[in-house]
Amino acid sequence: MTKQYVAHVLGLVKPYWPVANLIPLGEGMAAECTEEKFAEYLEEVNPIAEKVIKSLEQEADPES
């Protein structure tokens, strides 16, 4: 299910930000990115991701 959410979000990003290069997202974490920095990035985007997931879950459940 998470994979579907990620695909959905990336599908939303491209129309609003057409110059976004999404290829690196499919390649994983950059080699020069430390585990600590990656953890910081995850913490930073977590609130946004939670909102997106909650929104998608509400769309999937029409009784909500």
C-alpha positions as CSV (number, residue, x, y, z in Angstrom):
1,M,0.0,0.0,0.0
2,T,2.8,2.4,0.8
3,K,4.3,1.9,-2.7
4,Q,0.9,3.1,-4.1
5,Y,1.0,6.2,-1.9
6,V,4.5,7.1,-3.1
7,A,3.6,6.6,-6.7
8,H,0.5,8.7,-6.2
9,V,2.5,11.5,-4.5
10,L,5.1,11.5,-7.2
11,G,2.3,11.6,-9.8
12,L,1.1,14.8,-8.1
13,V,4.5,16.4,-7.9
14,K,5.3,16.3,-11.6
15,P,2.2,18.4,-12.8
16,Y,2.8,21.1,-10.2
17,W,6.6,21.1,-10.6
18,P,7.4,19.9,-14.1
19,V,11.1,20.6,-13.9
20,A,11.5,18.2,-10.9
21,N,13.9,15.5,-11.7
22,L,12.3,12.4,-10.1
23,I,14.9,9.9,-11.4
24,P,17.2,10.2,-8.3
25,L,14.2,9.3,-6.1
26,G,14.1,5.9,-7.8
27,E,17.9,5.4,-7.2
28,G,17.8,5.7,-3.4
29,M,19.9,7.7,-1.0
30,A,22.9,9.6,-2.4
31,A,26.2,8.0,-1.6
32,E,27.5,11.2,0.2
33,C,24.4,11.4,2.4
34,T,25.1,10.2,5.9
35,E,22.7,8.0,7.8
36,E,22.3,10.8,10.3
37,K,21.4,13.4,7.6
38,F,19.0,10.9,6.0
39,A,17.3,10.5,9.3
40,E,17.0,14.3,9.6
41,Y,15.4,14.5,6.2
42,L,13.0,11.7,7.1
43,E,12.0,13.5,10.3
44,E,11.6,16.8,8.3
45,V,9.2,15.4,5.7
46,N,7.3,13.0,8.0
47,P,4.5,15.5,8.9
48,I,3.9,16.2,5.3
49,A,3.9,12.5,4.4
50,E,1.5,11.8,7.2
51,K,-0.9,14.4,5.8
52,V,-0.7,13.0,2.3
53,I,-1.3,9.5,3.5
54,K,-4.2,10.5,5.7
55,S,-5.7,12.3,2.7
56,L,-5.3,9.3,0.4
57,E,-6.8,7.0,3.0
58,Q,-9.8,9.2,3.2
59,E,-10.2,9.1,-0.6
60,A,-9.9,5.3,-0.5
61,D,-12.6,5.0,2.3
62,P,-15.7,6.8,1.0
63,E,-17.5,6.1,4.3
64,S,-15.1,8.5,6.1
